[in-house]
Amino acid sequence: MPALNKSQKDKVKRFASVADAPEDLALKILKEVKWDLEVGLEIFFSTPMDVGSRADASAIDAMFESYRSEDADEDVIDASGIERFCADLGIDAMDPVILVISCRMRAANMGVYTREEFRRGMRDVGVDATSKLRALVPELREDLEDPDEFKEVYEYSFAFAKEDNHKSLALESACALWKVLLGGDDASGRARWALVDEWCDFLTEKHGKAITRDTWSQALEFSRSIGPELEGYDPAGAWPYLIDEFVEHKLEGKAAAAAGGGE
C-alpha cells in the first residue's frame, strides 16, 4: 500500500470492514472519490460490478487449489504449479505477460504465489476461472505497450526477482529479465531495445556483479532515449557508471572496426 496518512489508513480499514472488501480495492475506490468514505461506499454498493467485485471468492480459491503445491504443508503455488498455470493460459513461462499478472498479484517472490497474492491478483483482474483469465491475456499484454504501465511492471520485476534481504539483483537474473522485458519487438514491430544483447554481454564479460536498482531503472530510461547507434547520448549526462562504461566499450568497438576496415 502506498504511504498514507493516519486518516487515510483509517478510511481504508473502515471501508474494507463495512464493504467486506479487500483493502487494495478499498484504496482504489477511495482514491477515485478523493477520500470521501460515504461516497466511496455508495459507489461500491450501487455498482459492484464496475469496481472489480465480479470475481467469486470461492471460485478463485478453487482456481488456486488446482495449481497448489502437492506439499500439504505449503499453501502456495510453486514453480511447477506456475508452469501448469502458464500452460493453461496458453503462454510460455518466459512470456512477459506473466510478469504483468504477477504484478497484479503483487507477488513478493519469483517462482511462488501465496494464496493471498493469487486472490489479490484475480480480484484485481476480475476473474475467477483460468479460462476467463486466458481470454484476458491479450488485454493484459497491452500493459506492455503502455509506457507507464510497462514501467510499473519493469520496476516491480526488480524486487520480484531479487533474493530476500538483498539490495541488488543477481546479474544472471537481471540479464534474463532484460531479455524478456526489453528483447524482441513491440506491437508496432520495432525492437524494444536493440542493444539489450550487447548490454548483457558487456555486463557478463566486464562487470560480473549484481545489478543495483539505480542501474536497473536507468537502463530502461537509456533504452527509451538513446538510439541503437548511441544517438542522443550525452557523456555529461547523469547516467550510472555502468552505462557510461558500456557506451565507451561500444564506441571503442566501433572505432576498432572502422580502423580494421580501413586497412
Stockholm file with secondary structure:
# STOCKHOLM 1.0

chainA/1-263         MPALNKSQKDKVKRFASVADAPEDLALKILKEVKWDLEVGLEIFFSTPMDVGSRADASAIDAMFESYRSEDADEDVIDASGIERFCADLGIDAMDPVILVISCRMRAANMGVYTREEFRRGMRDVGVDATSKLRALVPELREDLEDPDEFKEVYEYSFAFAKEDNHKSLALESACALWKVLLGGDDASGRARWALVDEWCDFLTEKHGKAITRDTWSQALEFSRSIGPELEGYDPAGAWPYLIDEFVEHKLEGKAAAAAGGGE
#=GR chainA/1-263 SS CCCCCHHHHHHHHHHHHHHTCCHHHHHHHHHHTTTCHHHHHHHHHHCGGGGTCCSCHHHHHHHHHTTCCSCTTCCEECHHHHHHHHHHHTCCTTCTHHHHHHHHHTCSSTTCEEHHHHHHHHHHHTCSSHHHHHHHHHHHHGGGTSHHHHHHHHHHHHHHHSCTTCSSBCHHHHHHHHHHHHSSBCTTSCBSCTTHHHHHHHIIIIICSCBCHHHHHHHHHHHHHSCTTCTTCCTTSCCCHHHHHHHHHHHHHHHHHHHHHTC
#=GC SS_cons         CCCCCHHHHHHHHHHHHHHTCCHHHHHHHHHHTTTCHHHHHHHHHHCGGGGTCCSCHHHHHHHHHTTCCSCTTCCEECHHHHHHHHHHHTCCTTCTHHHHHHHHHTCSSTTCEEHHHHHHHHHHHTCSSHHHHHHHHHHHHGGGTSHHHHHHHHHHHHHHHSCTTCSSBCHHHHHHHHHHHHSSBCTTSCBSCTTHHHHHHHIIIIICSCBCHHHHHHHHHHHHHSCTTCTTCCTTSCCCHHHHHHHHHHHHHHHHHHHHHTC
//
